[in-house]
Amino acid sequence: MTNLWQERFSSSIVTRRQALLQGGAGFGALALASLVGGSSRAADTMSAAQRNSGAPHHAPRAKSVIFLFMEGGPSHIDLFDPKPELNKLHGQQLPSSFKPIILAMGENNAPLMGCKRTFQQHGEGGMWFSDWLPHLAERADDIALIRSCWADGINHSGGVCQMNTGSILAGRPSLGSWVTYGLGSENQDLPAFIVMQDNAGQVVNGVRNWGSGFMPAGYQGTRLEPTGEPIRNLHTPESVGDLRQREKLDYLNRLNQLHLTDREHQTELDARIKSYELAFRMQAKAPEAVDLTQETEETSQLYGLDAKETAGFGKQCLLARRLVERGVRFVQLYHGAGSKWDSHAGLERNHASLCKSMDKPVAGLLEDLKRRGLLESTLVVWGGEFGRTPQSEQGDGRDHNAAGFSMWMAGAGIQGGRTWGATDEIGLHAIENRLHVHDIHATILHLLGIDHMGLVYAHKGRPERATLNEGEPFLKLVTG
């Protein structure tokens, strides 16, 4: 018997020395497991991720978010952050006292370019607005302006990706997907995460900006169309009754479930199945949600629907209000889709046109939300992927600047009329109360009742978080 055992297993016997050499990585893993196990917070967040109850971590100040994304990089220097010193240095080289940044277009020795706009203070807090934003200036007391934002992406692809997903590298879930994963939907008959853009142009990175990354596909955003009917094929043909439609959908569902049996790891299939059910429910509820004919003439004028320049984005701002009013959790509007705010040349012409099409609709949105009692439960965020440089480009434009730029928030209990942070004397670097994109995302999540470190999705054995384990919520926005 002993000889038989030796004959069968002698080839797999290893010495203690061999075991230690071959199992070294395993011992390291045991040590790591011990360290992780010692962190009660890590254990708690992992279990919370597995449960995914949809309950907030703390009392939320907001139920919904409307993110107004100015794609291409609006110039903070020409909109919210006046720089008299820059005007004095117009035409000169960047002084040696300022640390230079890497310019996306690589122009060497680009001279400084002053601002041609006229700035005035508005509201009780004396917030500065340029003459390009007369309507938003009237809502100064609703807005908390942050002049000290910064990011990592110096080009549009990386910048837009980071402002949406937290990373300059593609593949991570969008912020809207994280919110949907963490809180779910308040209306089962409408998507929890909806995206719109003001024209048919392609937003840089496309659908990945509202994708779910490594999360199940069901958490991705649903895009509505910029022209015509917002939701295609929403209305059931008159020849198809409700009963027939239900029977067809049930039969399709049985086939899809059968197809899914051996493909459970393909979340796109499960998302497609659920989308059919949602589409069926939307046929009953969504037509009313996107029907702007129910609005009064006064409301339509408030959003600028009566003027060609403002009608396009005004319609989407009005739709955003109607959607959050009906429980949609996260609405993202792209203004200047296709990087229209990118003003390497002709900034005066470019920004004048874009501001005119955006200013009144956004101001109308704030006023409408407030008078309907929705602003307290809706967080409105305005900004782009970065700002613009104080240096000129091509004589009358500005390059990308991720080292310092402006964003603003309103609603959700935020104290309006306040200006936070600062850039240096020429608007190049954020120097006071610097807020990275991770801080901005952490703040948005906090206002929704989510601890950005407590919202965890387990992916390939790792606890993944929306802010990549970085950032802190800027609580001064609500505490003063």
C-alpha positions as CSV (number, residue, x, y, z in Angstrom):
1,M,0.0,0.0,0.0
2,T,2.9,2.4,0.9
3,N,4.6,1.7,-2.4
4,L,1.4,2.3,-4.3
5,W,0.9,5.7,-2.5
6,Q,4.4,6.8,-3.2
7,E,4.1,5.7,-6.9
8,R,0.9,7.7,-7.3
9,F,1.8,10.9,-5.4
10,S,5.6,11.2,-5.5
11,S,5.4,13.6,-8.5
12,S,3.4,16.1,-6.5
13,I,5.4,16.1,-3.3
14,V,7.3,19.3,-2.6
15,T,9.9,20.2,0.1
16,R,9.3,22.9,2.7
17,R,11.8,25.1,0.8
18,Q,9.9,24.7,-2.4
19,A,6.6,25.4,-0.6
20,L,7.9,28.7,0.8
21,L,9.3,29.8,-2.5
22,Q,6.2,29.0,-4.5
23,G,3.7,30.2,-1.9
24,G,5.4,33.5,-1.1
25,A,2.7,35.5,-2.9
26,G,0.0,33.7,-1.0
27,F,1.6,34.7,2.4
28,G,1.5,38.3,1.2
29,A,-2.1,37.9,0.4
30,L,-2.8,36.6,3.9
31,A,-1.1,39.7,5.4
32,L,-3.2,42.0,3.1
33,A,-6.4,40.2,4.0
34,S,-5.5,40.7,7.7
35,L,-5.0,44.4,7.1
36,V,-8.3,44.7,5.2
37,G,-10.1,42.7,7.8
38,G,-8.9,45.1,10.5
39,S,-10.6,48.0,8.8
40,S,-14.2,48.0,10.0
41,R,-15.1,50.7,7.5
42,A,-13.8,48.7,4.6
43,A,-15.8,45.7,5.8
44,D,-18.9,47.8,6.3
45,T,-18.7,49.4,2.8
46,M,-18.2,46.1,1.1
47,S,-21.3,44.6,2.8
48,A,-23.2,47.8,1.9
49,A,-22.2,47.4,-1.7
50,Q,-23.5,43.8,-1.7
51,R,-26.8,44.8,-0.2
52,N,-27.2,48.0,-2.4
53,S,-30.4,48.9,-0.5
54,G,-30.8,52.2,-2.3
55,A,-31.0,54.0,1.1
56,P,-28.9,57.2,1.6
57,H,-26.1,57.2,4.2
58,H,-27.3,60.4,5.8
59,A,-30.2,62.8,5.5
60,P,-30.0,64.1,1.9
61,R,-30.4,67.8,1.0
62,A,-31.2,66.9,-2.7
63,K,-33.3,64.2,-4.4
64,S,-32.2,65.0,-7.9
65,V,-29.3,66.6,-9.8
66,I,-29.4,68.7,-13.0
67,F,-25.8,68.9,-14.4
68,L,-25.5,71.7,-17.0
69,F,-22.3,70.7,-18.9
70,M,-20.7,73.4,-21.0
71,E,-18.7,71.2,-23.3
72,G,-15.4,72.5,-24.6
73,G,-14.3,74.6,-21.7
74,P,-15.9,78.0,-21.0
75,S,-13.6,80.9,-20.1
76,H,-13.9,81.7,-16.4
77,I,-11.8,84.8,-17.0
78,D,-14.4,86.2,-19.3
79,L,-17.5,85.1,-17.4
80,F,-17.1,85.0,-13.6
81,D,-13.5,85.8,-12.5
82,P,-12.4,89.3,-13.5
83,K,-8.7,90.0,-13.5
84,P,-7.7,93.6,-13.6
85,E,-4.0,92.7,-13.4
86,L,-4.3,90.5,-16.5
87,N,-5.7,93.5,-18.4
88,K,-2.7,95.6,-17.3
89,L,-0.3,92.8,-18.5
90,H,-2.1,92.4,-21.9
91,G,0.3,91.6,-24.7
92,Q,3.2,90.8,-22.3
93,Q,4.8,87.4,-21.6
94,L,3.8,85.4,-18.6
95,P,5.8,86.8,-15.6
96,S,8.4,84.5,-14.1
97,S,6.6,84.7,-10.8
98,F,3.8,82.5,-12.2
99,K,4.3,78.8,-12.6
100,P,3.6,77.9,-16.3
101,I,1.2,75.1,-17.3
102,I,1.4,72.6,-20.1
103,L,-0.6,74.1,-23.0
104,A,-2.7,71.7,-24.9
105,M,-1.9,73.2,-28.3
106,G,1.8,73.7,-27.4
107,E,2.1,77.4,-28.3
108,N,5.4,78.8,-27.1
109,N,5.7,82.3,-25.7
110,A,2.0,83.0,-26.1
111,P,1.4,86.6,-24.8
112,L,-1.2,87.3,-22.2
113,M,-4.6,88.5,-23.4
114,G,-6.8,90.8,-21.3
115,C,-10.5,90.5,-21.1
116,K,-12.8,92.8,-23.1
117,R,-15.9,92.2,-21.1
118,T,-17.5,94.6,-18.6
119,F,-18.0,93.1,-15.1
120,Q,-20.5,94.2,-12.4
121,Q,-21.4,92.9,-9.0
122,H,-24.9,91.5,-8.4
123,G,-27.0,90.3,-5.6
124,E,-26.6,90.8,-1.8
125,G,-23.2,89.0,-1.9
126,G,-21.8,91.2,-4.7
127,M,-21.1,88.3,-7.1
128,W,-19.2,89.3,-10.2
129,F,-20.8,88.5,-13.7
130,S,-19.7,89.7,-17.1
131,D,-22.1,91.4,-19.4
132,W,-22.4,88.2,-21.3
133,L,-24.6,86.8,-18.5
134,P,-27.3,89.4,-17.7
135,H,-30.0,86.9,-16.9
136,L,-27.9,84.6,-14.6
137,A,-26.7,87.8,-12.9
138,E,-30.3,88.3,-11.7
139,R,-30.1,84.9,-10.0
140,A,-26.9,85.7,-8.1
141,D,-28.5,85.1,-4.7
142,D,-29.4,81.5,-5.7
143,I,-25.8,80.6,-6.8
144,A,-22.7,79.5,-5.0
145,L,-19.8,80.3,-7.3
146,I,-16.6,78.2,-6.9
147,R,-13.6,80.0,-8.6
148,S,-11.0,77.4,-7.5
149,C,-11.7,74.2,-9.4
150,W,-9.0,72.2,-11.0
151,A,-8.6,68.9,-12.9
152,D,-6.0,66.7,-14.5
153,G,-7.1,66.5,-18.2
154,I,-5.4,69.0,-20.5
155,N,-7.3,67.9,-23.6
156,H,-11.1,67.4,-24.2
157,S,-11.1,63.7,-24.1
158,G,-9.4,63.4,-20.8
159,G,-11.1,66.4,-19.3
160,V,-14.7,65.5,-20.2
161,C,-14.0,61.9,-19.2
162,Q,-12.8,63.0,-15.7
163,M,-15.6,65.4,-15.1
164,N,-18.0,62.6,-15.9
165,T,-16.3,59.6,-14.4
166,G,-13.6,60.9,-12.1
167,S,-10.8,59.6,-14.3
168,I,-9.0,60.9,-17.4
169,L,-9.0,57.2,-18.6
170,A,-12.0,55.7,-20.1
171,G,-13.8,52.7,-18.7
172,R,-15.2,53.8,-15.3
173,P,-18.9,54.4,-14.5
174,S,-20.2,57.9,-14.9
175,L,-21.3,60.0,-11.9
176,G,-24.9,59.6,-12.9
177,S,-24.5,55.8,-12.9
178,W,-23.0,55.9,-9.4
179,V,-25.9,57.9,-8.2
180,T,-28.4,55.5,-9.8
181,Y,-26.6,52.6,-8.3
182,G,-26.5,54.2,-4.9
183,L,-30.1,55.5,-4.7
184,G,-32.1,53.9,-7.4
185,S,-35.1,55.6,-9.0
186,E,-38.0,57.5,-7.6
187,N,-40.2,56.8,-10.7
188,Q,-40.2,53.2,-12.0
189,D,-41.9,54.4,-15.2
190,L,-39.0,56.7,-16.3
191,P,-35.3,56.2,-16.5
192,A,-33.4,57.2,-13.4
193,F,-30.5,58.8,-15.4
194,I,-31.3,60.9,-18.5
195,V,-29.0,62.8,-20.9
196,M,-29.7,65.5,-23.4
197,Q,-27.6,67.6,-25.7
198,D,-28.4,70.8,-27.5
199,N,-27.5,69.7,-31.0
200,A,-26.8,66.7,-33.1
201,G,-23.0,67.0,-32.7
202,Q,-21.0,64.3,-31.1
203,V,-20.0,64.9,-27.5
204,V,-16.3,64.0,-27.1
205,N,-16.1,60.3,-26.0
206,G,-19.7,59.8,-27.0
207,V,-21.9,57.5,-25.0
208,R,-19.1,56.6,-22.6
209,N,-19.7,59.8,-20.8
210,W,-23.0,58.4,-19.5
211,G,-22.0,54.8,-19.5
212,S,-21.9,52.4,-16.6
213,G,-18.3,51.2,-17.0
214,F,-17.7,48.0,-15.1
215,M,-21.2,48.2,-13.4
216,P,-24.2,46.4,-14.9
217,A,-25.4,48.1,-18.1
218,G,-28.7,48.9,-16.4
219,Y,-27.1,51.9,-14.6
220,Q,-26.2,53.7,-17.8
221,G,-27.9,56.9,-18.9
222,T,-30.7,57.2,-21.4
223,R,-30.2,59.8,-24.0
224,L,-33.2,61.8,-25.3
225,E,-33.1,63.3,-28.8
226,P,-32.2,67.0,-29.3
227,T,-34.8,67.6,-32.0
228,G,-38.3,66.3,-32.8
229,E,-39.7,63.9,-30.3
230,P,-37.3,63.5,-27.3
231,I,-38.0,59.8,-27.2
232,R,-38.2,57.9,-30.5
233,N,-41.0,55.3,-31.1
234,L,-42.6,56.2,-27.9
235,H,-46.2,56.1,-29.2
236,T,-47.8,52.7,-29.8
237,P,-49.3,52.5,-33.4
238,E,-53.1,52.8,-33.3
239,S,-53.4,49.3,-34.8
240,V,-51.7,47.8,-31.8
241,G,-53.8,47.7,-28.6
242,D,-52.5,47.5,-25.1
243,L,-53.4,43.8,-24.7
244,R,-51.6,42.8,-27.9
245,Q,-48.6,44.9,-27.0
246,R,-48.4,43.2,-23.5
247,E,-48.6,39.7,-25.1
248,K,-45.9,40.5,-27.6
249,L,-43.6,41.9,-24.8
250,D,-44.3,38.8,-22.6
251,Y,-43.4,36.5,-25.5
252,L,-40.2,38.5,-26.2
253,N,-39.3,38.4,-22.5
254,R,-39.6,34.6,-22.4
255,L,-37.3,34.3,-25.4
256,N,-34.8,36.8,-23.9
257,Q,-34.8,35.0,-20.6
258,L,-34.1,31.7,-22.3
259,H,-31.2,33.4,-24.2
260,L,-29.9,34.9,-20.9
261,T,-29.7,31.5,-19.1
262,D,-26.3,30.6,-20.3
263,R,-25.1,34.3,-20.5
264,E,-25.7,35.7,-17.1
265,H,-22.4,37.5,-17.0
266,Q,-23.4,39.6,-20.0
267,T,-25.1,42.5,-18.2
268,E,-26.0,44.2,-21.5
269,L,-28.5,41.4,-22.2
270,D,-30.2,41.9,-18.8
271,A,-30.2,45.6,-19.3
272,R,-31.9,45.2,-22.7
273,I,-34.6,43.0,-21.2
274,K,-35.3,45.5,-18.5
275,S,-35.3,48.3,-21.1
276,Y,-38.2,46.6,-23.0
277,E,-40.2,46.6,-19.8
278,L,-39.3,50.2,-19.0
279,A,-40.2,51.2,-22.6
280,F,-43.6,49.6,-22.2
281,R,-44.2,51.5,-19.0
282,M,-42.9,54.7,-20.6
283,Q,-45.5,54.4,-23.4
284,A,-48.1,55.2,-20.7
285,K,-46.2,57.8,-18.6
286,A,-43.4,59.4,-20.7
287,P,-45.6,61.2,-23.3
288,E,-47.0,63.3,-20.5
289,A,-43.6,64.0,-19.0
290,V,-42.2,65.4,-22.3
291,D,-45.3,67.2,-23.5
292,L,-44.4,70.9,-23.3
293,T,-47.8,72.0,-24.6
294,Q,-49.0,71.6,-21.0
295,E,-46.8,74.6,-20.0
296,T,-48.1,78.1,-19.9
297,E,-47.0,80.8,-22.4
298,E,-45.4,82.6,-19.5
299,T,-43.3,79.6,-18.6
300,S,-42.3,79.0,-22.2
301,Q,-41.1,82.6,-22.4
302,L,-39.2,82.3,-19.1
303,Y,-37.0,79.6,-20.7
304,G,-36.7,81.5,-24.0
305,L,-38.8,79.1,-26.1
306,D,-40.1,82.2,-28.0
307,A,-36.7,83.1,-29.5
308,K,-34.6,81.2,-32.0
309,E,-31.3,81.7,-30.1
310,T,-32.6,80.3,-26.9
311,A,-35.4,77.8,-27.9
312,G,-33.1,74.8,-28.3
313,F,-31.5,74.8,-24.9
314,G,-34.5,76.3,-23.3
315,K,-36.6,73.3,-24.3
316,Q,-34.1,71.0,-22.7
317,C,-33.9,73.0,-19.5
318,L,-37.7,72.9,-19.3
319,L,-37.7,69.2,-19.9
320,A,-35.1,68.8,-17.1
321,R,-37.5,70.6,-14.7
322,R,-40.4,68.3,-15.8
323,L,-38.2,65.2,-15.3
324,V,-36.9,66.0,-11.8
325,E,-40.5,67.0,-11.0
326,R,-41.5,63.4,-11.8
327,G,-38.7,61.7,-9.9
328,V,-35.9,61.3,-12.4
329,R,-32.7,61.2,-10.2
330,F,-30.0,62.6,-12.5
331,V,-30.4,64.8,-15.6
332,Q,-27.4,65.9,-17.6
333,L,-27.6,68.6,-20.3
334,Y,-24.8,69.2,-22.7
335,H,-24.6,72.7,-24.0
336,G,-22.3,73.3,-27.0
337,A,-22.2,69.6,-27.7
338,G,-19.2,68.8,-30.0
339,S,-16.9,71.1,-27.9
340,K,-18.5,74.3,-29.1
341,W,-17.1,76.2,-26.1
342,D,-13.6,75.4,-27.2
343,S,-12.4,78.9,-28.3
344,H,-8.8,78.6,-29.5
345,A,-9.6,81.5,-31.8
346,G,-12.4,84.0,-32.0
347,L,-13.3,83.8,-28.3
348,E,-15.4,87.0,-28.4
349,R,-17.6,85.7,-31.2
350,N,-17.7,82.1,-29.9
351,H,-18.6,82.9,-26.3
352,A,-21.0,85.7,-27.1
353,S,-23.2,83.4,-29.2
354,L,-23.0,80.5,-26.7
355,C,-23.8,82.7,-23.7
356,K,-26.8,84.2,-25.5
357,S,-28.2,80.7,-26.1
358,M,-27.5,79.5,-22.6
359,D,-28.0,82.4,-20.2
360,K,-31.7,83.0,-20.3
361,P,-32.7,79.2,-20.3
362,V,-30.5,78.5,-17.3
363,A,-31.7,81.5,-15.4
364,G,-35.3,80.5,-16.2
365,L,-34.6,77.0,-14.9
366,L,-33.4,78.4,-11.6
367,E,-36.4,80.7,-11.3
368,D,-38.9,78.0,-12.2
369,L,-37.5,75.5,-9.8
370,K,-37.5,78.0,-7.0
371,R,-41.1,79.2,-7.5
372,R,-42.3,75.6,-7.7
373,G,-40.5,74.6,-4.5
374,L,-38.2,72.3,-6.3
375,L,-34.9,74.1,-5.9
376,E,-34.6,73.0,-2.3
377,S,-34.7,69.3,-3.4
378,T,-32.8,69.7,-6.7
379,L,-29.0,70.4,-7.0
380,V,-28.1,72.4,-10.1
381,V,-24.5,72.2,-11.2
382,W,-23.0,74.4,-14.0
383,G,-19.5,73.9,-15.5
384,G,-17.3,72.5,-18.2
385,E,-14.3,70.1,-18.3
386,F,-11.9,73.0,-17.6
387,G,-11.4,76.7,-18.2
388,R,-9.3,78.8,-20.5
389,T,-5.8,80.3,-20.2
390,P,-4.9,83.9,-19.6
391,Q,-2.5,83.5,-22.5
392,S,-3.8,84.2,-26.0
393,E,-3.9,81.7,-28.8
394,Q,-4.0,82.6,-32.5
395,G,-4.3,86.3,-31.4
396,D,-7.9,86.3,-30.2
397,G,-8.5,82.9,-28.4
398,R,-7.5,81.1,-25.3
399,D,-6.1,77.6,-24.7
400,H,-7.3,74.9,-22.3
401,N,-6.7,75.5,-18.6
402,A,-7.3,72.7,-16.0
403,A,-5.2,74.4,-13.3
404,G,-7.9,76.8,-12.3
405,F,-11.5,77.5,-13.5
406,S,-15.0,78.3,-12.2
407,M,-18.1,76.2,-11.6
408,W,-21.3,77.0,-9.7
409,M,-24.0,75.1,-7.8
410,A,-27.5,76.1,-6.7
411,G,-30.3,74.5,-4.7
412,A,-30.1,71.6,-2.2
413,G,-29.8,73.9,0.7
414,I,-26.7,75.6,-0.7
415,Q,-26.2,79.2,0.5
416,G,-26.6,81.4,-2.5
417,G,-24.9,84.7,-3.2
418,R,-21.5,83.3,-2.0
419,T,-18.2,83.2,-3.8
420,W,-15.7,80.5,-2.8
421,G,-12.1,80.1,-3.7
422,A,-9.8,82.1,-5.9
423,T,-7.4,81.9,-8.8
424,D,-4.2,84.0,-8.9
425,E,-4.0,87.5,-10.2
426,I,-4.2,86.5,-13.9
427,G,-6.6,83.5,-13.5
428,L,-4.0,80.8,-14.2
429,H,-3.9,78.7,-11.1
430,A,-6.5,77.9,-8.3
431,I,-4.8,79.1,-5.1
432,E,-7.5,79.2,-2.4
433,N,-10.0,76.5,-1.3
434,R,-8.8,74.4,-4.3
435,L,-11.4,71.9,-5.3
436,H,-10.4,69.0,-7.5
437,V,-13.0,67.1,-9.6
438,H,-13.0,64.4,-6.9
439,D,-14.0,67.1,-4.4
440,I,-16.7,68.3,-6.6
441,H,-18.1,64.8,-7.1
442,A,-17.8,64.1,-3.4
443,T,-19.8,67.3,-2.7
444,I,-22.6,66.3,-5.2
445,L,-22.8,62.8,-3.7
446,H,-22.9,64.3,-0.1
447,L,-25.8,66.6,-1.0
448,L,-27.7,63.5,-2.2
449,G,-27.1,61.8,1.1
450,I,-24.2,59.6,-0.1
451,D,-20.9,59.1,1.6
452,H,-18.5,59.0,-1.3
453,M,-16.3,56.5,0.6
454,G,-19.2,54.5,1.7
455,L,-20.6,54.0,-1.8
456,V,-18.7,50.9,-3.0
457,Y,-19.0,48.6,-6.0
458,A,-17.0,45.3,-5.8
459,H,-15.2,44.8,-9.1
460,K,-12.6,42.1,-9.6
461,G,-12.1,41.8,-5.9
462,R,-11.6,45.5,-5.4
463,P,-13.8,48.0,-3.6
464,E,-14.3,50.6,-6.3
465,R,-15.6,54.1,-5.5
466,A,-16.8,57.0,-7.6
467,T,-14.0,59.3,-6.4
468,L,-11.2,56.7,-6.7
469,N,-10.7,56.9,-2.9
470,E,-9.9,60.7,-3.1
471,G,-11.7,64.0,-2.5
472,E,-13.7,65.5,0.3
473,P,-17.1,67.2,0.2
474,F,-16.9,71.0,0.4
475,L,-19.4,71.4,3.2
476,K,-19.0,75.2,3.5
477,L,-21.4,75.5,0.6
478,V,-24.2,74.6,3.0
479,T,-22.7,75.6,6.4
480,G,-21.3,78.9,5.3
